[in-house]
Amino acid sequence: MLIPLLATLIMAGFVTTVGLLTEPAATHYGVPITSVAAQFTWFTGGVFLGGILAFFVFDYVAIRPVIVWSYLVTIILILWLHFAAPYSFLPVLLLLIGTLMAIVICGGVTVITQQWQGHRRQMIMVAQDAMFNGGGIVFSGAATWFVINEFGWSSVYLVVAALSGLVVLVSAISSFDPAVMPEEVESPDESTLAGNWNPGILLVGFSLLLFMMAKISIFVWAPQFIQQTFDVGPEAGGQFMANVFAAAFVGSLFGTWAASRIEVKYLLYCFVLVSMLAVLALTLASSLTLVLLLGYVYGISVSATYNSYVAFGLSFVRQPSHKNVVYLQLMSGLGSTLAPFVSSMIVAFASDIVVAMQFCFVTLVLVSLSLLVCHFWHRQGGQAAAVA
């Protein structure tokens, strides 16, 4: 159980600290902040690439060696990044680290499906969300402490490397023999129904792409926006991110409870609406205290949104297949990949970080409009029966 949970925590160590590390990294390398922020597109791009490769890797290589060697190489790359990497090597290192981490994440999901079923499987899946959000709290605080105490900008990644080493040890002593027997193969008629595609699920995927682009852009630019707007130190940005993930941790638990009682689409609509209003309020806030409070509101809005999107998208398909799930995963990954690059280009063009926040608000408006169309399509039945 530790392997998938720690893999999620390790991913949080990179994803949730981007906005806190861009300024010290820019100072370290002597380059503009926008240039450093754009470099993290290589990491998110690696995550996207790793998700694709994972669907093929585990067909030919056992889970244990993939996890062990992926994290051993990751540890070496992190040490290189921290102690000796020139700026020109940063894109390559981030790409490789993101790819390897994503492959292990997929391996962790495979472990879950092999070892648990039914409600226990769902519990571990939800625990991954909680672990990611909890990791956001821990790593935001750790990154802020390292920056304030003038450690190297990538010092927090050494903690990630240590956790990776722990997973290697756990993998070495764990049994990966499946405890759950594989499900029976579907009949040809059933497999034909399982691959249904329709405008509903395609539009949900596009909406998810936009939402993830706005979400990751907030992670990248909100700390810098707070420092620039209120002329405060990095501890304020760190506190904002800690508030976001503290609320997201609680929200992921609430979302699980709520999804068992109401249609998931209404939960999703609520999350997106709250996210849009929170970002708008951030751009207009005139008080640091209010901004920090808005961190809690925004955290709730992104707590269980991804899982809600997946459940809503699959409800457009009568018998969802792994291809439908992969499509939604890839759209989420693509949105995360585009976020640092697109938002950095916008900030560089406008020469003002507040424009990044406005870009996120406009993107969330488009997300809301796309979900409105999805709602009417879903209500009319589309081309597939809605799943209760």
GIFEN-V818248 format. One record per residue. N is the residue number from 0. SS is DSSP state (h for helix, s for strand, l for the rest). PHI is phi in radians with two decimals (999 if undefined). D_CENTER is the distance of its C-alpha to the mean C-alpha in whole Angstrom. Layout:
# GIFEN-V818248
n/ss/phi/d_center
N/SS/PHI/D_CENTER
N/SS/PHI/D_CENTER
This chain:
# GIFEN-V818248
n/ss/phi/d_center
0/l/999/20
1/h/-1.13/19
2/h/-1.10/18
3/h/-1.15/15
4/h/-1.20/14
5/h/-1.20/15
6/h/-1.08/13
7/h/-1.18/10
8/h/-1.09/11
9/h/-1.12/12
10/h/-1.07/8
11/h/-1.07/8
12/h/-1.06/11
13/h/-1.62/10
14/h/-1.18/7
15/l/-1.46/8
16/l/-1.90/12
17/h/-0.98/12
18/h/-1.12/14
19/h/-1.45/16
20/h/-1.83/17
21/h/-1.11/18
22/h/-1.18/21
23/h/-1.10/23
24/h/-1.19/22
25/h/-1.11/23
26/h/-1.14/26
27/h/-1.09/26
28/h/-1.59/27
29/l/1.23/29
30/l/-2.24/27
31/l/-1.12/25
32/h/-1.04/22
33/h/-1.08/21
34/h/-1.17/22
35/h/-1.17/19
36/h/-1.02/16
37/h/-1.16/17
38/h/-1.11/17
39/h/-1.23/13
40/h/-1.07/13
41/h/-1.14/15
42/h/-1.19/12
43/h/-1.12/9
44/h/-1.15/12
45/h/-1.13/13
46/h/-1.07/10
47/h/-1.10/11
48/h/-1.13/14
49/h/-1.10/14
50/h/-1.09/12
51/h/-1.22/16
52/h/-1.10/18
53/h/-1.08/17
54/h/-1.22/19
55/h/-1.88/22
56/h/-1.00/22
57/h/-1.33/22
58/h/-1.35/25
59/h/-2.11/27
60/l/-2.20/26
61/l/-1.16/26
62/h/-1.13/23
63/h/-0.97/24
64/h/-1.10/25
65/h/-1.10/22
66/h/-1.13/20
67/h/-1.07/23
68/h/-1.25/23
69/h/-1.08/20
70/h/-1.36/19
71/h/-1.12/23
72/h/-1.16/22
73/h/-1.05/19
74/h/-1.05/21
75/h/-1.09/24
76/h/-1.15/21
77/h/-1.14/20
78/h/-1.08/24
79/h/-1.10/25
80/h/-1.04/22
81/h/-1.34/23
82/h/-1.71/27
83/l/-2.48/28
84/l/-1.34/26
85/l/-1.28/27
86/h/-1.05/25
87/h/-1.14/26
88/h/-1.57/24
89/h/-0.99/21
90/h/-1.04/19
91/h/-1.14/20
92/h/-1.15/19
93/h/-1.14/16
94/h/-1.08/16
95/h/-1.17/17
96/h/-1.10/15
97/h/-1.08/12
98/h/-1.10/14
99/h/-1.16/15
100/h/-1.12/12
101/h/-1.16/11
102/h/-1.09/14
103/h/-1.18/15
104/h/-1.00/12
105/h/-1.13/13
106/h/-1.10/17
107/h/-1.11/15
108/h/-1.11/15
109/h/-1.09/18
110/h/-1.04/20
111/h/-1.06/19
112/h/-1.19/21
113/h/-1.47/23
114/h/-1.82/24
115/l/-2.40/24
116/l/-2.57/24
117/h/1.09/25
118/h/-1.16/24
119/h/-1.14/23
120/h/-1.08/20
121/h/-1.08/19
122/h/-1.08/19
123/h/-1.19/17
124/h/-1.05/14
125/h/-1.13/14
126/h/-1.07/15
127/h/-1.11/11
128/h/-1.05/10
129/h/-1.10/12
130/h/-1.14/12
131/h/-1.10/8
132/h/-1.17/10
133/h/-1.13/13
134/h/-1.10/12
135/h/-1.05/11
136/h/-1.13/14
137/h/-1.14/16
138/h/-1.29/14
139/h/-1.10/15
140/h/-1.15/18
141/h/-1.15/19
142/h/-1.08/18
143/h/-1.08/20
144/h/-1.11/23
145/h/-1.10/23
146/h/-1.18/23
147/h/-1.07/26
148/l/-1.57/28
149/l/1.06/28
150/l/-1.39/26
151/l/-1.03/25
152/l/-1.05/22
153/l/-1.72/20
154/l/-1.05/21
155/h/-1.10/18
156/h/-1.20/17
157/h/-1.16/20
158/h/-1.14/19
159/h/-1.06/16
160/h/-1.10/19
161/h/-1.12/21
162/h/-1.13/19
163/h/-1.08/18
164/h/-1.11/22
165/h/-1.11/22
166/h/-1.11/20
167/h/-1.04/23
168/h/-1.14/26
169/h/-1.09/24
170/h/-1.11/24
171/h/-1.17/27
172/h/-1.90/29
173/l/-1.72/27
174/l/-1.65/28
175/l/-1.87/26
176/l/-1.18/29
177/l/-1.03/28
178/l/-1.65/29
179/l/-1.98/28
180/l/-1.22/30
181/l/-1.01/29
182/l/-1.25/29
183/l/-1.12/32
184/l/-1.22/32
185/l/-1.19/32
186/l/-1.24/35
187/h/-0.97/35
188/h/-1.14/36
189/h/-1.17/33
190/h/-1.16/30
191/h/-1.16/32
192/h/-1.21/30
193/h/-1.18/27
194/l/-1.73/26
195/l/-1.02/27
196/l/-2.19/25
197/l/-2.70/26
198/h/-1.00/25
199/h/-1.08/23
200/h/-1.20/20
201/h/-1.13/20
202/h/-1.24/20
203/h/-1.07/17
204/h/-1.07/15
205/h/-1.14/16
206/h/-1.10/15
207/h/-1.11/12
208/h/-1.00/12
209/h/-1.12/13
210/h/-1.10/11
211/h/-1.16/8
212/h/-1.11/10
213/h/-1.19/12
214/h/-1.07/9
215/h/-1.19/8
216/h/-1.10/11
217/h/-1.10/12
218/h/-1.04/10
219/h/-1.30/12
220/h/-1.87/16
221/h/-1.03/16
222/h/-1.04/17
223/h/-1.19/20
224/h/-1.07/21
225/h/-1.15/22
226/h/-1.10/24
227/h/-1.26/26
228/h/-1.24/26
229/h/-1.91/28
230/l/0.91/29
231/l/-2.15/27
232/l/-1.47/26
233/h/-1.13/23
234/h/-1.13/23
235/h/-1.20/22
236/h/-1.11/19
237/h/-1.13/18
238/h/-1.15/20
239/h/-1.06/18
240/h/-1.15/14
241/h/-1.11/16
242/h/-1.11/17
243/h/-1.00/14
244/h/-1.40/12
245/h/-1.12/15
246/h/-1.20/16
247/h/-1.14/12
248/h/-1.09/14
249/h/-1.17/17
250/h/-1.11/15
251/h/-1.15/13
252/h/-1.26/17
253/h/-1.11/19
254/h/-1.05/17
255/h/-1.10/18
256/h/-1.14/21
257/h/-1.16/21
258/h/-1.13/20
259/l/-1.44/23
260/l/-2.16/26
261/l/-2.30/25
262/l/-1.10/23
263/h/-1.11/20
264/h/-1.14/20
265/h/-1.25/22
266/h/-1.11/19
267/h/-1.10/16
268/h/-1.00/19
269/h/-1.12/19
270/h/-1.05/16
271/h/-1.16/16
272/h/-1.09/19
273/h/-1.10/18
274/h/-1.07/16
275/h/-1.08/18
276/h/-1.19/21
277/h/-1.16/19
278/h/-1.17/18
279/h/-1.06/22
280/h/-1.10/23
281/h/-1.07/21
282/h/-1.22/23
283/h/-1.82/26
284/l/-1.12/26
285/l/-2.00/29
286/l/-2.29/29
287/h/-1.12/26
288/h/-1.05/27
289/h/-1.14/26
290/h/-1.07/22
291/h/-1.14/21
292/h/-1.18/22
293/h/-1.15/20
294/h/-1.03/17
295/h/-1.14/18
296/h/-1.12/18
297/h/-1.13/15
298/h/-1.06/13
299/h/-1.04/15
300/h/-1.22/14
301/l/-1.92/10
302/l/-1.15/11
303/l/-2.23/11
304/h/-1.18/11
305/h/-1.06/8
306/h/-1.10/11
307/h/-1.14/14
308/h/-1.08/13
309/h/-1.09/14
310/h/-1.10/17
311/h/-1.17/18
312/h/-1.08/18
313/h/-1.23/19
314/l/-1.23/22
315/l/-1.45/24
316/l/-2.00/24
317/l/-1.09/27
318/l/-2.32/26
319/l/-1.06/23
320/l/-1.91/23
321/h/-1.10/20
322/h/-1.15/20
323/h/-1.13/19
324/h/-1.15/16
325/h/-1.07/15
326/h/-1.00/16
327/h/-1.16/13
328/h/-1.10/10
329/h/-1.20/12
330/h/-1.16/12
331/h/-1.10/8
332/h/-1.14/8
333/h/-1.16/11
334/h/-1.09/10
335/h/-1.15/7
336/h/-1.18/10
337/h/-1.27/13
338/h/-0.96/11
339/h/-1.08/13
340/h/-1.20/16
341/h/-1.12/17
342/h/-1.15/17
343/h/-1.15/18
344/h/-1.09/21
345/h/-1.18/22
346/h/-1.14/22
347/h/-1.10/24
348/h/-1.23/26
349/h/-1.55/27
350/l/1.01/27
351/l/-2.71/26
352/l/-1.17/22
353/h/-1.04/23
354/h/-1.12/23
355/h/-1.10/19
356/h/-1.17/19
357/h/-1.16/21
358/h/-1.05/19
359/h/-1.13/16
360/h/-1.11/19
361/h/-1.07/20
362/h/-1.07/17
363/h/-1.22/17
364/h/-1.10/20
365/h/-1.11/20
366/h/-1.06/17
367/h/-1.08/20
368/h/-1.14/22
369/h/-1.15/21
370/h/-1.21/20
371/h/-1.12/24
372/h/-1.13/25
373/h/-1.04/23
374/h/-1.08/25
375/h/-1.18/28
376/h/-1.13/27
377/h/-1.14/26
378/h/-1.13/29
379/h/-1.46/32
380/l/1.72/30
381/l/0.96/29
382/l/-1.90/30
383/l/-2.52/29
384/l/-1.26/30
385/l/-1.23/27
386/l/-1.55/26
387/l/-1.09/27
